[in-house]
Amino acid sequence: MHALSLLLAPVLVSAAVVSSRHWRDDSRAAYFLDNNPAGSSVISLKIAEDGTLSYPVRISTGGKGLLALTAGMNGAPAAAGGADTLFTQDSVVVDGDYLFTVNAGSNTISMFSIDKADPSHPTLINTASTLGEFPSSVAYSSKLKTACVINGGAVAGVSCFSVDHSKGLKPQGGLRSIAIGQTTPPVGPPGTVSDIVFNPSETALFVSIKGAPPTPGSIYVYPVIDGYVSTTPVVSKPATLLVDFSLNFLGSDNKAVITDPAYGASLVDISSKFYVTVSKQIVVAGEKAICWAAYSDRFNSIVLLDGGSSNVTLVDPKSGDITGVAVLDTAGKGALDAKLDRTFMYILRGAPFVTVLSDMGLTHGKTPTELQSFDLSSLGNRAGFQGMAIYPAN
């Protein structure tokens, strides 16, 4: 294994100031969630043609947030305060002209429409009860016109909804209960729900649930039958999935990467019957909290994000070998949720920043280079910032 390291110098841009070098382009936007107990909002950022960010806008989700509790050390009580307040990936999802997000304190899901002429101002269509407690991650299938959410509180499980542009969300069946023995809010990260996502063919819905070592984590798969998400899951519990977090498919239905802050990540194989097995553990030396990932088909690379450090680890999706390490500016602290757009990567940081990387160097065996660290401090308390999504979605 040969790892490249590059210290990336930050370019700080205030949320209140727009640089004159931004090229005019109103057709793209980035979004993240402010999971705020006083009232949640989606925050949009304009994406310029050169990839840089500007013009933050708040849009109410129509619901309230709730902060998960981090387990105390050495007998200390659990408390809120971590950079990741939902313990999940995919708390905000964009597909087509729709945006979906969760309201963990209201136990609802929100659906927005996005105007392609003005994507920075999505319009709330409606909210709907998730039939459980502490919804934290959402998935959408355009093929099925179905959105699904995972609840991770005392009433845990999957709820799905039919999606209509004018009528919004309508419940599709009842709660598909999952016994995880949690509270509302949940205490973790171990033992909490992690991610929910449809496979690329949209023939099954996948849910990852963290283990609480020595108990391994689990993957619940709900096949799609006659156009509907089934109520009976296929459950896999690979012994080496310890605190399994995000789940990202690698361009096909039978390959995925699952992050795990216990050691780094795992490449997994998925059978035609939806059973999940680990094909390779990716051990990242010195990692602290690799919980999020992104996959680039264009650059044939997996990106692992560490909430406890400024390292972004690059992995070959076929071999699982580490191919490079990009070291972000340390002022931004850890690297959390991220999304790829064209040749750029947008990373929500542990400090109030979004870091923008150019991935062009990956085609020449180099690490990404930093274009911008967009300062979010003018938006107030960073505590509930969560998720990352891009319009138009790739």
Disulfide bonds with the S-S distance in Angstrom:
Cys148-Cys160 2.10
